[in-house]
Amino acid sequence: MKQEIALLIAFLVVFLCDTFASAKAAKSIPAVACMWMAAVTVFGFITVPDGTETAFAGMYATSKVMYAIKNILNIGTLIVLIQSLKWAGSDFVAIRRGEFYELIMLTLLGMSLMISSRHFLIFIIGLETASLPLCALVAFNKNRYESHEAAVKYVLTAVFSSAILLMGLSYVYGLCGSLYYDNIALSAGSGAGVMLAVGLAFVIAGFGFKISLVPFHLWTADVYQGAPTPVTSYLSVISKGSAAFAFLVVLTQAFGAVYAQAWEWMLYALIILTITVGNLFAMRQTNMKRFLAFSSISQAGYIMLAVVGNTAMGVSALMFYVLVYVFSNLAAFGVIGAIENATGKVDMTDYNGLYSTNPRLSFTMMLAMFSLAGIPPFAGFFSKFFVFTSTLSGSGSAALYVLVLIALINTIISLYYYLLVVKAMFINPSDSPIATFRSALSERAGMWVCVAGIIGLGIASYFYDYLLTIV
């Protein structure tokens, strides 16, 4: 539990600084939080274990794969914290700036527990540790009605999804007599009865709310629009990525023995609905945060394609996809956040003619859109390619080929709405484009890292091979 302990220490340091520091010293809390998060990230890379380590009587386990997953989430969280420095330093947020960083670290700790859990008790503890602080983060702009509305919807969604998940686990426990993943796998392997399939359907539905799979996605756009932009970027990338990793672990470790009998066809239906509905609704959006909300719903469907493969290639493809998604989506949110902080504008029509006044921001957003759309040679192309390859590697069934074909057709459809943003910035005329401004150094630093990731992972996509060797 070295990573979790390091993260807990960082949380306690920020909490103590926020509690006891003077008003003048409190201004340095954002920088302190970023430095400690950077230290946690570096620590995660230098303490990778050789084998599997367990704790709490086998209820918690970690390995090279788990470390890689957590390191990806740590990198994304660090970028979010860096990009939020200007926002956290504003007068409106100043009195609560410490709380923002404390809640972010606390949610990340819960997500780490979810990923490493090998017992559903630890998993539920991690899930609630991650979910409850996120409710407070969504309501962070307490003087905005949209933030209140988003927080209420998120709280209700979190409550109902947790209740559905626990209902499913109660069925699983009643049938298998244990909450250990290994014991559930042994009991389920003896035969997938109707009640186990029903229980698993409840479990998948509970995860569907967390990952924003259709038809459990209706909260996403309103919450993304109402939450502060740094919180939205964290929700769209880190929260979704951790839930996807945890979903993969639960399905493969606990229910892998009943893959074909119980959950294979459930995922087929969810993936097709998620990718298609996400794409169709993204075309209709004019608010950039709602636009990226439906884009993230569609991306969740592609992430789940890696789970369907149920192979080592699928695990590697999922990790690589989330890593690329971290850089691509945070680059887009970095531009949105910089423009919102400077002008307060978040509509797509406000981006008309942006290239004429802010060419660097336009270039960054263009790279992000190209990567999210899967246009070569950027990283998003390779992430989708590896996901499709891993999906077809496990089995030669006709259903999988149809599934990948539908995903490919949706990829072509997604080109349309991603290029709408590029068209607005580079082609659409505007009599009053956003005035030229210089974004904060922290915002530029976050965007530089994201651009380097988009281009670097596209050029050096063999990083996927490294992930494949540690699975």
Secondary structure per residue as TSV (DSSP state, phi and psi in degrees):
chain	resnum	aa	ss	phi	psi
A	1	M	-	360.0	30.3
A	2	K	H	-62.2	-42.3
A	3	Q	H	-64.9	-42.5
A	4	E	H	-65.4	-39.6
A	5	I	H	-65.1	-42.3
A	6	A	H	-62.1	-41.2
A	7	L	H	-67.4	-37.3
A	8	L	H	-66.3	-38.9
A	9	I	H	-62.4	-44.5
A	10	A	H	-60.8	-41.7
A	11	F	H	-61.2	-44.7
A	12	L	H	-65.8	-37.6
A	13	V	H	-62.8	-47.6
A	14	V	H	-64.3	-39.6
A	15	F	H	-63.2	-44.3
A	16	L	H	-66.6	-39.5
A	17	C	H	-63.3	-41.2
A	18	D	H	-68.1	-33.0
A	19	T	H	-79.4	-42.3
A	20	F	H	-109.5	-10.1
A	21	A	S	-72.1	150.9
A	22	S	-	-71.2	168.9
A	23	A	T	-60.8	-36.0
A	24	K	T	-71.9	-43.1
A	25	A	G	-70.2	-25.1
A	26	A	G	-64.1	-20.7
A	27	K	G	-64.7	-19.8
A	28	S	G	-90.1	-0.9
A	29	I	H	-58.2	-44.3
A	30	P	H	-58.0	-42.2
A	31	A	H	-66.0	-40.4
A	32	V	H	-61.8	-44.3
A	33	A	H	-62.2	-42.1
A	34	C	H	-65.0	-40.9
A	35	M	H	-65.2	-41.7
A	36	W	H	-69.3	-36.2
A	37	M	H	-66.4	-37.3
A	38	A	H	-64.5	-39.3
A	39	A	H	-64.6	-41.1
A	40	V	H	-62.5	-40.1
A	41	T	H	-64.5	-46.8
A	42	V	H	-63.7	-41.5
A	43	F	H	-59.3	-36.9
A	44	G	H	-65.3	-28.6
A	45	F	H	-82.3	-25.5
A	46	I	H	-99.6	-1.3
A	47	T	-	-120.4	29.7
A	48	V	-	-67.8	127.3
A	49	P	-	-75.8	157.9
A	50	D	S	-76.9	-34.2
A	51	G	S	-131.6	-157.6
A	52	T	-	-88.4	132.4
A	53	E	E	-115.1	139.5
A	54	T	E	-124.2	161.9
A	55	A	E	-152.8	165.1
A	56	F	T	54.8	50.1
A	57	A	T	57.7	39.5
A	58	G	T	82.7	4.6
A	59	M	T	-77.1	-17.5
A	60	Y	E	-128.9	137.7
A	61	A	E	-145.3	147.7
A	62	T	E	-142.7	155.6
A	63	S	-	-156.7	-174.0
A	64	K	H	-60.1	-39.2
A	65	V	H	-64.5	-45.2
A	66	M	H	-62.6	-40.2
A	67	Y	H	-62.7	-42.7
A	68	A	H	-61.9	-43.4
A	69	I	H	-60.8	-47.8
A	70	K	H	-67.2	-34.7
A	71	N	H	-65.0	-38.1
A	72	I	H	-61.3	-45.4
A	73	L	H	-65.7	-37.4
A	74	N	H	-62.8	-41.6
A	75	I	H	-61.8	-46.0
A	76	G	H	-61.9	-42.5
A	77	T	H	-63.4	-40.8
A	78	L	H	-61.6	-41.7
A	79	I	H	-63.3	-42.5
A	80	V	H	-60.0	-44.2
A	81	L	H	-64.6	-40.0
A	82	I	H	-65.1	-45.3
A	83	Q	H	-67.1	-20.5
A	84	S	T	-90.1	-0.4
A	85	L	H	-59.5	-44.2
A	86	K	H	-66.9	-43.7
A	87	W	H	-61.3	-42.7
A	88	A	H	-68.9	-22.7
A	89	G	T	-87.3	-3.2
A	90	S	S	-70.6	159.2
A	91	D	H	-62.6	-34.8
A	92	F	H	-65.3	-35.5
A	93	V	H	-96.1	-14.2
A	94	A	H	-52.1	-42.1
A	95	I	T	-70.8	-18.3
A	96	R	T	-121.0	16.9
A	97	R	H	-62.7	-36.3
A	98	G	H	-64.6	-37.7
A	99	E	H	-62.4	-36.8
A	100	F	H	-59.3	-48.9
A	101	Y	H	-71.4	-34.6
A	102	E	H	-64.5	-44.7
A	103	L	H	-66.6	-37.8
A	104	I	H	-61.4	-46.7
A	105	M	H	-66.6	-36.2
A	106	L	H	-66.4	-41.6
A	107	T	H	-64.3	-39.7
A	108	L	H	-63.5	-35.9
A	109	L	H	-62.7	-44.5
A	110	G	H	-62.4	-39.4
A	111	M	H	-65.2	-37.5
A	112	S	H	-63.9	-39.9
A	113	L	H	-64.6	-39.3
A	114	M	H	-59.5	-44.1
A	115	I	H	-68.0	-39.2
A	116	S	H	-90.8	-1.6
A	117	S	B	-68.5	142.3
A	118	R	S	-125.1	17.0
A	119	H	B	-149.3	137.0
A	120	F	H	-68.5	-18.5
A	121	L	H	-66.4	-47.4
A	122	I	H	-62.7	-38.5
A	123	F	H	-61.3	-46.0
A	124	I	H	-65.9	-38.3
A	125	I	H	-60.4	-46.3
A	126	G	H	-64.1	-39.5
A	127	L	H	-62.3	-46.2
A	128	E	H	-71.7	-33.0
A	129	T	H	-63.5	-32.5
A	130	A	H	-82.5	-36.0
A	131	S	H	-77.4	-44.7
A	132	L	H	-64.2	-46.1
A	133	P	H	-63.1	-30.1
A	134	L	H	-64.3	-33.5
A	135	C	H	-60.9	-42.5
A	136	A	H	-66.6	-37.1
A	137	L	H	-66.7	-39.8
A	138	V	H	-62.6	-34.9
A	139	A	T	-90.3	18.8
A	140	F	-	-64.0	-37.1
A	141	N	S	-82.4	75.8
A	142	K	T	-68.1	-14.0
A	143	N	T	-93.7	2.4
A	144	R	-	-106.8	131.3
A	145	Y	H	-61.8	-39.0
A	146	E	H	-62.4	-34.0
A	147	S	H	-69.6	-39.7
A	148	H	H	-62.1	-46.3
A	149	E	H	-61.5	-43.9
A	150	A	H	-62.7	-40.4
A	151	A	H	-65.7	-42.6
A	152	V	H	-62.1	-45.3
A	153	K	H	-64.1	-38.9
A	154	Y	H	-68.6	-41.1
A	155	V	H	-61.8	-48.1
A	156	L	H	-62.6	-41.0
A	157	T	H	-63.4	-44.7
A	158	A	H	-62.7	-40.7
A	159	V	H	-64.9	-49.3
A	160	F	H	-67.6	-39.2
A	161	S	H	-66.6	-39.7
A	162	S	H	-65.0	-39.0
A	163	A	H	-64.5	-42.2
A	164	I	H	-64.6	-42.5
A	165	L	H	-62.3	-44.8
A	166	L	H	-65.9	-34.8
A	167	M	H	-60.3	-45.6
A	168	G	H	-62.8	-40.4
A	169	L	H	-66.9	-31.9
A	170	S	H	-64.7	-38.7
A	171	Y	H	-63.3	-45.0
A	172	V	H	-63.3	-43.9
A	173	Y	H	-64.9	-41.2
A	174	G	H	-62.6	-34.4
A	175	L	H	-84.3	-34.7
A	176	C	H	-103.8	-20.1
A	177	G	S	73.8	15.5
A	178	S	-	-157.5	156.7
A	179	L	-	-110.8	1.5
A	180	Y	B	-72.3	135.7
A	181	Y	H	-57.9	-44.4
A	182	D	H	-62.0	-44.3
A	183	N	H	-66.0	-38.0
A	184	I	H	-63.7	-41.5
A	185	A	H	-62.0	-40.6
A	186	L	H	-66.7	-43.1
A	187	S	H	-69.7	-40.7
A	188	A	H	-68.9	-31.0
A	189	G	H	-65.0	-20.9
A	190	S	T	-75.0	-10.6
A	191	G	-	154.6	131.3
A	192	A	-	-94.2	98.1
A	193	G	-	-79.5	175.1
A	194	V	H	-64.1	-40.8
A	195	M	H	-66.3	-35.6
A	196	L	H	-66.1	-40.4
A	197	A	H	-63.3	-39.2
A	198	V	H	-64.9	-46.5
A	199	G	H	-60.0	-41.9
A	200	L	H	-66.6	-34.2
A	201	A	H	-62.6	-40.6
A	202	F	H	-63.8	-40.9
A	203	V	H	-63.3	-45.5
A	204	I	H	-64.1	-38.2
A	205	A	H	-63.7	-40.9
A	206	G	H	-61.1	-43.0
A	207	F	H	-68.5	-32.9
A	208	G	H	-58.9	-36.9
A	209	F	H	-64.2	-41.0
A	210	K	H	-68.5	-36.8
A	211	I	H	-92.7	-8.1
A	212	S	T	68.8	43.4
A	213	L	-	-80.9	142.2
A	214	V	T	-71.6	135.4
A	215	P	T	-97.1	26.7
A	216	F	S	-103.7	28.7
A	217	H	-	-107.2	-4.3
A	218	L	T	-63.8	-21.3
A	219	W	T	-77.2	-20.7
A	220	T	H	-62.5	-52.5
A	221	A	H	-63.5	-43.4
A	222	D	H	-65.5	-39.7
A	223	V	H	-69.3	-42.7
A	224	Y	H	-63.1	-38.3
A	225	Q	H	-72.2	-39.1
A	226	G	H	-80.6	-27.3
A	227	A	S	-74.5	155.2
A	228	P	-	-57.2	148.1
A	229	T	H	-57.9	-42.0
A	230	P	H	-60.7	-35.8
A	231	V	H	-69.9	-39.8
A	232	T	H	-60.8	-44.0
A	233	S	H	-63.9	-37.6
A	234	Y	H	-66.5	-42.9
A	235	L	I	-62.8	-43.3
A	236	S	I	-72.4	-25.0
A	237	V	I	-112.6	-61.7
A	238	I	I	-72.5	-48.9
A	239	S	I	-62.3	-45.2
A	240	K	H	-66.4	-42.5
A	241	G	H	-63.9	-42.9
A	242	S	H	-66.4	-40.3
A	243	A	H	-64.1	-37.2
A	244	A	H	-66.1	-42.6
A	245	F	H	-62.1	-46.4
A	246	A	H	-62.6	-39.7
A	247	F	H	-59.8	-45.0
A	248	L	H	-59.7	-45.7
A	249	V	H	-62.5	-46.4
A	250	V	I	-62.9	-47.2
A	251	L	I	-65.1	-43.5
A	252	T	I	-78.8	-39.9
A	253	Q	I	-78.6	-40.5
A	254	A	I	-95.4	-36.0
A	255	F	H	-121.6	16.7
A	256	G	G	-61.8	-30.1
A	257	A	G	-68.7	-21.3
A	258	V	G	-113.8	33.5
A	259	Y	I	-57.6	-57.5
A	260	A	I	-71.2	-32.7
A	261	Q	I	-82.3	-29.3
A	262	A	I	-119.5	-52.7
A	263	W	I	-114.7	-3.7
A	264	E	H	-61.5	-51.6
A	265	W	H	-73.9	-26.8
A	266	M	H	-60.6	-45.4
A	267	L	H	-67.7	-37.4
A	268	Y	H	-53.5	-50.5
A	269	A	H	-63.8	-44.4
A	270	L	H	-63.3	-40.5
A	271	I	H	-65.4	-46.9
A	272	I	H	-61.8	-46.0
A	273	L	H	-62.5	-44.1
A	274	T	H	-64.8	-48.5
A	275	I	H	-65.3	-44.5
A	276	T	H	-69.8	-50.3
A	277	V	H	-64.8	-41.1
A	278	G	H	-58.1	-43.9
A	279	N	H	-65.3	-45.6
A	280	L	H	-63.8	-40.1
A	281	F	H	-76.8	-28.9
A	282	A	H	-63.8	-31.3
A	283	M	T	-63.2	-26.5
A	284	R	T	-92.1	-3.1
A	285	Q	-	-88.5	142.4
A	286	T	-	-114.9	-25.5
A	287	N	B	-77.7	129.5
A	288	M	H	-65.5	-33.6
A	289	K	H	-72.5	-38.4
A	290	R	H	-68.2	-35.8
A	291	F	H	-59.1	-48.4
A	292	L	H	-72.2	-22.8
A	293	A	H	-64.3	-49.4
A	294	F	H	-71.7	-29.9
A	295	S	H	-61.9	-41.3
A	296	S	H	-68.5	-31.2
A	297	I	H	-63.1	-46.2
A	298	S	H	-62.6	-41.2
A	299	Q	H	-63.5	-32.5
A	300	A	H	-61.8	-35.1
A	301	G	H	-64.2	-40.6
A	302	Y	H	-66.0	-37.7
A	303	I	H	-61.5	-41.2
A	304	M	H	-68.1	-21.1
A	305	L	H	-58.2	-35.3
A	306	A	H	-66.7	-30.7
A	307	V	H	-69.9	-36.0
A	308	V	H	-59.6	-35.1
A	309	G	H	-59.2	-32.3
A	310	N	-	54.2	39.7
A	311	T	S	-135.2	172.2
A	312	A	H	-61.9	-36.1
A	313	M	H	-62.7	-35.7
A	314	G	H	-64.2	-42.2
A	315	V	H	-62.4	-45.6
A	316	S	H	-64.0	-42.5
A	317	A	H	-63.8	-39.1
A	318	L	H	-64.2	-44.4
A	319	M	H	-62.0	-44.4
A	320	F	H	-65.5	-40.6
A	321	Y	H	-62.5	-45.4
A	322	V	H	-66.2	-37.5
A	323	L	H	-61.3	-46.3
A	324	V	H	-64.6	-40.0
A	325	Y	H	-62.8	-36.1
A	326	V	H	-57.3	-51.4
A	327	F	H	-68.6	-42.2
A	328	S	H	-68.4	-49.9
A	329	N	H	-70.6	-38.1
A	330	L	H	-70.7	-27.1
A	331	A	H	-64.3	-44.6
A	332	A	H	-63.8	-45.0
A	333	F	H	-69.4	-27.3
A	334	G	H	-63.1	-42.9
A	335	V	H	-67.0	-45.1
A	336	I	H	-60.3	-43.8
A	337	G	H	-64.6	-41.4
A	338	A	H	-63.7	-43.9
A	339	I	H	-68.1	-40.1
A	340	E	H	-65.2	-41.6
A	341	N	H	-64.6	-33.3
A	342	A	H	-86.5	-34.6
A	343	T	H	-126.7	-19.2
A	344	G	-	80.3	6.8
A	345	K	-	-94.4	135.2
A	346	V	-	-136.0	5.4
A	347	D	B	-86.8	150.4
A	348	M	G	-63.7	-34.7
A	349	T	G	-65.2	-24.8
A	350	D	G	-67.7	-18.0
A	351	Y	G	-86.7	-3.2
A	352	N	T	-58.3	128.2
A	353	G	T	72.1	16.4
A	354	L	H	-61.6	-32.8
A	355	Y	H	-62.4	-31.9
A	356	S	H	-69.9	-24.2
A	357	T	H	-111.3	-31.6
A	358	N	-	-136.2	73.2
A	359	P	H	-63.9	-33.1
A	360	R	H	-69.6	-41.9
A	361	L	H	-63.9	-39.4
A	362	S	H	-62.7	-41.8
A	363	F	H	-64.0	-42.0
A	364	T	H	-63.1	-45.8
A	365	M	H	-63.8	-38.2
A	366	M	H	-61.9	-45.2
A	367	L	H	-61.4	-40.7
A	368	A	H	-63.1	-44.4
A	369	M	H	-65.2	-41.6
A	370	F	H	-62.8	-40.0
A	371	S	H	-69.8	-43.7
A	372	L	H	-63.2	-33.6
A	373	A	H	-77.5	-17.3
A	374	G	T	84.8	33.3
A	375	I	-	-86.8	127.2
A	376	P	T	-71.7	153.2
A	377	P	T	-98.6	26.0
A	378	F	S	-80.2	166.1
A	379	A	H	-60.1	-34.3
A	380	G	H	-60.9	-30.6
A	381	F	H	-63.2	-46.2
A	382	F	H	-70.4	-35.2
A	383	S	H	-63.4	-43.0
A	384	K	H	-67.5	-39.0
A	385	F	H	-60.8	-44.3
A	386	F	H	-68.4	-35.5
A	387	V	H	-65.0	-45.9
A	388	F	H	-62.1	-41.7
A	389	T	H	-63.7	-44.0
A	390	S	H	-66.4	-33.6
A	391	T	H	-64.2	-38.7
A	392	L	H	-86.8	-8.4
A	393	S	H	-78.2	-25.4
A	394	G	S	-78.1	-32.5
A	395	S	-	-155.1	154.1
A	396	G	-	-101.9	23.9
A	397	S	-	-66.8	147.7
A	398	A	H	-63.6	-31.9
A	399	A	H	-62.2	-38.5
A	400	L	H	-66.4	-39.3
A	401	Y	H	-64.6	-39.3
A	402	V	H	-64.9	-41.1
A	403	L	H	-60.9	-46.8
A	404	V	H	-67.3	-36.1
A	405	L	H	-62.3	-43.6
A	406	I	H	-62.8	-40.3
A	407	A	H	-63.9	-39.4
A	408	L	H	-65.2	-42.5
A	409	I	H	-61.8	-40.3
A	410	N	H	-67.8	-30.1
A	411	T	H	-62.6	-40.1
A	412	I	H	-65.7	-40.3
A	413	I	H	-62.6	-39.9
A	414	S	H	-64.4	-25.9
A	415	L	H	-56.8	-35.8
A	416	Y	H	-60.7	-52.8
A	417	Y	H	-78.9	-26.2
A	418	Y	H	-68.4	-37.5
A	419	L	H	-74.6	-15.8
A	420	L	H	-60.9	-38.8
A	421	V	H	-66.8	-43.9
A	422	V	H	-63.1	-41.5
A	423	K	H	-61.6	-41.7
A	424	A	H	-61.3	-42.4
A	425	M	H	-74.3	-38.2
A	426	F	H	-105.0	-22.2
A	427	I	T	-118.6	-46.5
A	428	N	S	-61.1	129.9
A	429	P	-	-77.7	159.3
A	430	S	-	-151.6	132.2
A	431	D	S	-74.9	-25.6
A	432	S	S	-137.1	72.0
A	433	P	-	-68.4	165.3
A	434	I	-	-57.6	128.4
A	435	A	-	-63.8	153.9
A	436	T	-	-62.7	131.2
A	437	F	-	-146.8	161.3
A	438	R	-	-108.2	117.1
A	439	S	-	-70.4	162.5
A	440	A	-	-66.0	155.1
A	441	L	H	-59.1	-40.2
A	442	S	H	-63.7	-39.8
A	443	E	H	-65.3	-42.4
A	444	R	H	-65.8	-38.5
A	445	A	H	-62.6	-43.9
A	446	G	H	-61.5	-42.0
A	447	M	H	-68.8	-36.4
A	448	W	H	-60.8	-44.3
A	449	V	H	-61.5	-43.0
A	450	C	H	-65.8	-42.6
A	451	V	H	-63.0	-41.9
A	452	A	H	-61.2	-39.4
A	453	G	H	-66.3	-42.2
A	454	I	H	-62.7	-45.9
A	455	I	H	-76.4	-43.1
A	456	G	H	-64.0	-44.9
A	457	L	H	-71.8	-19.9
A	458	G	H	-75.3	-41.0
A	459	I	H	-74.9	-45.2
A	460	A	T	-105.7	55.2
A	461	S	T	-70.6	-4.9
A	462	Y	T	-67.2	-5.0
A	463	F	H	-57.5	-26.8
A	464	Y	H	-59.7	-35.6
A	465	D	H	-62.6	-37.6
A	466	Y	H	-63.9	-44.0
A	467	L	H	-61.7	-35.0
A	468	L	H	-67.8	-32.1
A	469	T	H	-73.0	-24.2
A	470	I	H	-94.4	-8.1
A	471	V	-	-75.0	360.0
